[in-house]
Amino acid sequence: MKIEEAVEHCYHTAVSDSCGSEECKRDHLQLAEWLKELIAIREFFKSNNMEIVFDSEGAVKGVSPVETNIFDEEETIPNCTVQVLRNTQTGEESVGWWRNDD
């Protein structure tokens, strides 16, 4: 079941006769709202390239950036010079390039 389907299920259950009591209906509405908050939190983290990190017990350990090294396009520039500048103390690098004269 997808989380969006769970939200719909909770709303449907809350308004149907399958919930026997008002408390059950309130519980399902509350659960639907929590699931909607979770969807919004997931979207926020995804749009900011972040993810929640959990420890081995399942508790939230923190937040870390999502790093991807997948490239789906390549361009090769022939006849050019590449210059790599490196800070030997921090390890930071900057890459520049320019076309060579033909």
C-alpha positions as CSV (number, residue, x, y, z in Angstrom):
1,M,0.0,0.0,0.0
2,K,1.3,3.5,-0.8
3,I,1.2,6.2,1.8
4,E,-1.4,8.2,-0.3
5,E,-3.6,5.1,-0.3
6,A,-3.3,4.8,3.5
7,V,-4.4,8.4,3.8
8,E,-7.5,7.7,1.6
9,H,-8.2,4.6,3.6
10,C,-8.1,6.5,6.9
11,Y,-10.5,9.2,5.6
12,H,-12.8,6.6,4.1
13,T,-12.8,4.5,7.3
14,A,-13.5,7.6,9.4
15,V,-16.7,8.5,7.5
16,S,-18.0,5.0,6.9
17,D,-19.9,2.7,9.2
18,S,-16.9,0.4,9.6
19,C,-15.7,2.6,12.5
20,G,-17.9,1.6,15.4
21,S,-17.3,4.6,17.6
22,E,-16.6,8.3,17.5
23,E,-13.2,7.6,19.1
24,C,-12.3,5.2,16.2
25,K,-13.3,7.9,13.7
26,R,-11.2,10.6,15.5
27,D,-8.2,8.1,15.5
28,H,-8.5,7.5,11.8
29,L,-8.7,11.2,11.0
30,Q,-5.7,11.9,13.2
31,L,-3.7,9.1,11.5
32,A,-4.7,10.6,8.1
33,E,-3.4,14.0,9.2
34,W,-0.1,12.5,10.5
35,L,0.4,10.6,7.2
36,K,-0.2,13.9,5.3
37,E,2.4,15.6,7.4
38,L,4.8,12.7,6.7
39,I,4.2,13.1,3.0
40,A,5.0,16.9,3.2
41,I,8.2,16.2,5.3
42,R,9.4,13.6,2.7
43,E,8.7,16.1,-0.1
44,F,10.6,18.8,1.7
45,F,13.6,16.6,2.3
46,K,13.6,15.3,-1.2
47,S,13.4,18.8,-2.8
48,N,16.3,19.9,-0.6
49,N,18.4,16.7,-1.4
50,M,18.4,15.6,2.2
51,E,17.4,12.4,3.9
52,I,16.6,11.3,7.5
53,V,19.2,9.0,9.0
54,F,18.1,6.4,11.5
55,D,20.2,4.4,14.0
56,S,20.1,0.6,14.3
57,E,17.2,0.8,16.7
58,G,15.1,2.9,14.3
59,A,15.4,6.2,16.1
60,V,16.2,9.4,14.2
61,K,19.9,9.9,14.2
62,G,20.0,13.1,12.1
63,V,19.7,14.5,8.6
64,S,22.3,14.2,5.9
65,P,22.5,15.5,2.3
66,V,21.8,13.0,-0.4
67,E,24.8,12.7,-2.6
68,T,24.5,11.3,-6.1
69,N,27.2,10.6,-8.5
70,I,25.0,9.4,-11.3
71,F,25.4,11.3,-14.6
72,D,23.1,10.7,-17.4
73,E,24.7,13.0,-20.0
74,E,28.3,13.3,-21.3
75,E,30.0,15.9,-23.4
76,T,33.6,15.6,-24.6
77,I,35.3,18.8,-25.6
78,P,38.2,18.1,-28.0
79,N,41.3,20.3,-28.2
80,C,41.1,22.0,-24.8
81,T,43.2,22.6,-21.7
82,V,42.0,21.6,-18.2
83,Q,43.3,23.3,-15.1
84,V,42.7,21.9,-11.6
85,L,43.3,24.2,-8.7
86,R,43.7,22.5,-5.3
87,N,44.0,23.8,-1.8
88,T,46.4,21.4,-0.2
89,Q,45.3,22.3,3.3
90,T,41.5,21.8,2.8
91,G,41.5,19.5,-0.2
92,E,39.0,21.8,-2.0
93,E,39.3,21.7,-5.8
94,S,38.2,24.0,-8.6
95,V,38.3,22.9,-12.2
96,G,38.5,25.2,-15.1
97,W,39.0,24.7,-18.8
98,W,39.3,26.6,-22.1
99,R,39.4,25.7,-25.8
100,N,42.9,25.7,-27.4
101,D,43.5,27.8,-30.5
102,D,43.1,25.7,-33.6
